[in-house]
């Protein structure tokens, strides 16, 4: 894993934690599930550009759903 992948995965993990805490506090399922997805997907995706695309989609999902 290179430095860029590590930094991007840390960024999406932090954003996922924020979404998870927000969803739990507001008792809303969509941000909580997006937060779990943002925390978990960097373990399975190794390509940087795919990681950015999937992370951006998961981060935008609560705004559109």
C-alpha positions as CSV (number, residue, x, y, z in Angstrom):
1,X,0.0,0.0,0.0
2,X,1.5,3.3,-1.0
3,X,1.2,6.6,0.9
4,X,-1.6,8.0,-1.2
5,X,-3.8,5.0,-0.6
6,X,-3.1,5.1,3.1
7,X,-4.0,8.8,3.3
8,X,-7.2,8.4,1.3
9,X,-8.3,5.4,3.3
10,X,-7.7,7.3,6.5
11,X,-9.7,10.2,5.2
12,X,-12.7,8.1,4.2
13,X,-12.4,6.2,7.5
14,X,-12.6,9.5,9.5
15,X,-15.6,10.6,7.4
16,X,-17.2,7.2,7.9
17,X,-16.8,7.6,11.7
18,X,-18.5,11.0,11.5
19,X,-21.4,9.6,9.4
20,X,-21.8,6.7,11.8
21,X,-21.9,8.8,14.9
22,X,-24.3,11.3,13.2
23,X,-26.6,8.5,12.1
24,X,-26.6,6.9,15.5
25,X,-27.3,10.2,17.3
26,X,-30.1,11.2,14.9
27,X,-31.4,7.6,14.7
28,X,-31.2,7.6,10.9
29,X,-30.2,4.5,9.0
30,X,-28.8,5.9,5.8
31,X,-25.9,7.9,7.3
32,X,-25.1,5.1,9.7
33,X,-24.9,2.5,6.8
34,X,-22.9,4.9,4.7
35,X,-20.5,5.4,7.7
36,X,-20.1,1.6,8.1
37,X,-19.4,1.3,4.4
38,X,-16.9,4.2,4.4
39,X,-15.0,2.6,7.3
40,X,-15.0,-0.9,5.8
41,X,-14.4,-0.6,2.1
42,X,-10.8,0.6,2.2
43,X,-9.8,-2.9,3.5
44,X,-11.1,-4.5,0.3
45,X,-10.2,-2.0,-2.4
46,X,-6.5,-1.5,-3.2
47,X,-6.6,0.6,-6.4
48,X,-6.4,4.3,-5.5
49,X,-8.8,5.6,-8.2
50,X,-11.4,2.9,-7.5
51,X,-11.1,3.8,-3.8
52,X,-11.7,7.5,-4.5
53,X,-14.7,6.7,-6.7
54,X,-16.3,4.3,-4.3
55,X,-15.6,6.6,-1.3
56,X,-17.1,9.6,-3.1
57,X,-20.2,7.6,-4.0
58,X,-20.7,6.4,-0.4
59,X,-20.0,9.9,1.0
60,X,-22.6,11.4,-1.4
61,X,-25.2,8.7,-0.8
62,X,-26.8,10.2,2.4
63,X,-27.3,13.5,0.5
64,X,-29.3,11.9,-2.3
65,X,-31.1,9.1,-0.5
